[in-house]
Amino acid sequence: MKIAIAGKPEKATNYVRYVESIGAVPVVTLLASEIVECRGLLLPGGGDITPAFYGERNHGSADIDTELDILQLQAFDLAVQTGMPVLGICKGLQIINVGLGGTLVQNLEPDMGERHRYEEGDKYHSSVIEQESWLYGLYGGEATVNSAHHQAIARLGKGLSVASRCPLDGCIEAIGHGSLPVVGVQWHPERIDFERSGTDGMRVLGYFVSLIYTA
């Protein structure tokens, strides 16, 4: 089974290992012709999305790659049009949200930023999970997750719902779609430290694979 990773090879190492860990074949590509040959689409982490794509000027966004944003948004749209399951991780979750008409907080407030921003390693904190969400069946009502971001979802995109939030500031940590096989997490299941968190990141990938088999 092939799973497309919509990113650049030099920044996809952790995601390649993640996909390979379940015996699937990762295809790191931004080409539509290669994505359509895959069974699922993984949108990886990365820099900030060009603010113009959600109708705003830049007031805090950094590490922007507009060409990459365009290709990732096109990859997501292709997946939606073909019914391909999608898993978004960190920036990938934000691509899903923007692709469905949502907006982002470009720079979290200082107290929130301290809790979520990557500085010499991931930040770990609790995340409260909605009982009706896809994530609840994996972890129950609460899990410790690893943050590495300074942006977050502001307005949800069409059809999306909140799957979990940070209880300390309300930051959205995971999303799901009401009718499409589309899920996303703001944290990093591909590299989460189980010894530190007690959270098994493989469960997210396992759920994504179950969407592929039932699509």
C-alpha positions in Angstrom: 0.0 0.0 0.0 1.4 3.4 -1.0 0.9 6.5 1.1 1.8 9.9 -0.4 3.7 12.4 1.8 3.2 15.8 0.3 6.5 17.4 1.1 10.1 17.7 0.2 12.4 14.6 0.7 15.0 16.4 2.8 12.3 17.3 5.4 10.3 14.1 5.3 12.6 11.6 7.1 10.5 11.2 10.2 7.3 10.8 8.2 8.9 8.2 5.9 9.9 6.2 8.9 6.4 6.6 10.4 4.7 5.2 7.3 7.3 2.4 6.9 6.7 1.3 10.5 3.4 -0.2 9.5 4.7 -1.9 6.3 3.3 0.8 3.9 5.3 2.3 1.1 5.9 6.1 1.5 5.9 8.2 -1.7 7.4 11.6 -1.0 6.0 13.7 -3.8 4.2 16.9 -4.8 3.1 15.6 -8.2 -0.6 15.0 -8.7 0.2 12.1 -11.1 2.0 10.3 -8.3 -0.4 11.2 -5.5 -3.4 9.6 -7.4 -1.6 6.3 -7.5 -1.5 6.2 -3.7 -4.2 5.1 -1.2 -3.8 7.9 1.3 -2.3 11.4 1.7 -0.2 12.5 4.6 0.3 16.3 5.0 3.5 16.8 7.1 4.7 19.5 9.4 6.7 22.4 8.2 6.8 26.2 8.1 3.9 28.7 8.1 1.3 29.0 5.4 1.2 32.1 3.2 -1.4 34.3 5.0 -2.9 35.5 1.7 -4.3 32.0 1.3 -6.7 32.6 4.1 -7.4 36.3 3.3 -4.9 38.0 5.7 -1.8 40.0 5.5 1.4 38.8 7.2 1.5 39.7 10.9 3.6 37.1 12.5 4.0 34.3 10.0 7.6 33.1 9.2 9.5 30.4 7.3 7.0 30.7 4.4 7.3 28.7 1.2 4.5 29.9 -1.1 5.2 27.4 -3.9 5.1 24.5 -1.4 1.9 25.8 0.1 0.2 25.9 -3.3 1.3 22.3 -4.1 0.2 21.0 -0.7 -3.2 22.8 -1.0 -3.6 21.3 -4.5 -2.7 17.8 -3.1 -5.3 18.2 -0.4 -7.9 19.3 -2.9 -7.1 16.4 -5.1 -7.6 14.0 -2.2 -10.9 15.6 -1.3 -12.1 15.4 -4.9 -11.2 11.7 -5.1 -12.3 10.6 -1.6 -8.7 9.8 -0.6 -8.1 9.6 3.2 -6.0 12.4 4.6 -3.9 12.7 7.7 -2.5 16.2 8.6 0.2 16.6 11.1 1.1 20.1 12.6 1.3 22.3 9.4 -0.7 19.5 7.7 -3.6 20.1 10.0 -3.4 23.8 9.1 -3.3 23.0 5.4 -6.6 21.0 5.9 -8.2 23.9 7.7 -7.1 26.6 5.2 -8.0 24.3 2.3 -11.6 24.1 3.6 -11.9 27.9 4.1 -10.6 28.3 7.7 -8.2 30.8 9.1 -5.2 30.7 11.5 -3.9 32.6 14.5 -0.6 33.8 13.0 1.3 34.1 16.3 0.0 32.8 19.6 -0.1 35.1 22.6 3.1 35.0 24.7 1.7 32.7 27.5 0.2 30.3 24.9 3.4 30.5 22.8 5.5 29.3 25.8 3.3 26.3 26.1 3.4 25.3 22.4 6.4 26.8 20.6 9.4 24.6 19.8 12.5 25.7 21.6 15.2 23.1 21.9 12.6 20.3 21.8 8.9 19.6 21.8 6.7 21.0 24.6 4.5 18.4 26.4 1.1 19.2 27.8 -2.3 17.7 28.3 -5.0 17.7 25.6 -8.7 17.1 26.4 -10.4 14.9 23.8 -14.0 15.3 22.7 -16.1 12.2 23.5 -17.7 12.1 20.0 -14.5 12.4 18.1 -12.4 9.9 16.3 -9.5 10.5 18.7 -11.6 9.4 21.8 -11.5 5.8 20.7 -7.7 5.9 20.6 -6.9 7.6 23.8 -10.0 8.2 25.9 -10.8 11.6 27.3 -7.3 13.0 27.7 -3.8 12.5 26.4 -0.4 14.1 26.8 0.8 15.5 23.5 4.0 17.2 22.1 3.6 20.7 20.7 6.0 22.5 18.3 4.1 25.4 16.8 3.5 29.1 17.2 0.3 29.2 15.0 -3.1 27.5 15.5 -6.5 27.2 14.1 -8.7 30.3 14.4 -11.9 29.8 12.4 -12.6 26.2 11.5 -12.9 25.2 7.9 -16.2 23.9 6.4 -17.2 20.6 7.7 -14.5 20.4 10.4 -15.1 19.8 14.1 -12.7 20.0 17.1 -11.4 16.6 18.3 -9.3 17.9 21.1 -8.1 21.1 22.8 -5.4 22.2 25.2 -7.3 22.7 28.5 -5.0 25.5 29.6 -5.7 27.9 26.7 -8.3 26.3 24.4 -5.8 25.8 21.5 -7.2 23.3 19.0 -5.0 20.2 19.0 -6.9 17.9 16.7 -9.7 18.0 14.1 -12.0 15.7 12.1 -14.4 16.1 9.2 -18.1 15.3 9.4 -18.3 13.5 6.1 -14.8 13.1 4.5 -12.1 10.7 5.7 -10.0 13.6 6.8 -8.3 14.0 10.2 -5.5 16.1 11.6 -3.5 16.7 14.7 -1.5 19.8 15.7 1.0 17.6 17.6 3.6 15.2 16.3 2.7 11.5 16.6 5.5 10.5 14.3 8.1 11.5 17.0 6.3 11.6 20.3 8.3 10.2 23.3 6.2 7.5 24.8 8.3 7.3 27.9 7.7 11.0 28.6 4.1 11.2 27.5 2.5 7.8 27.8 0.9 8.5 24.4 1.4 6.0 21.6 1.7 7.9 18.3 1.2 4.8 16.3 -2.5 4.8 17.2 -3.0 7.9 15.0 -1.3 6.2 12.1 -3.3 3.0 12.7 -6.6 5.0 12.6 -5.5 6.7 9.3 -4.8 3.2 7.8 -8.2 2.0 8.9 -9.7 5.0 6.9 -7.8 3.8 3.9 -9.1 0.3 4.1 -12.7 1.4 4.5 -12.6 4.2 1.9 
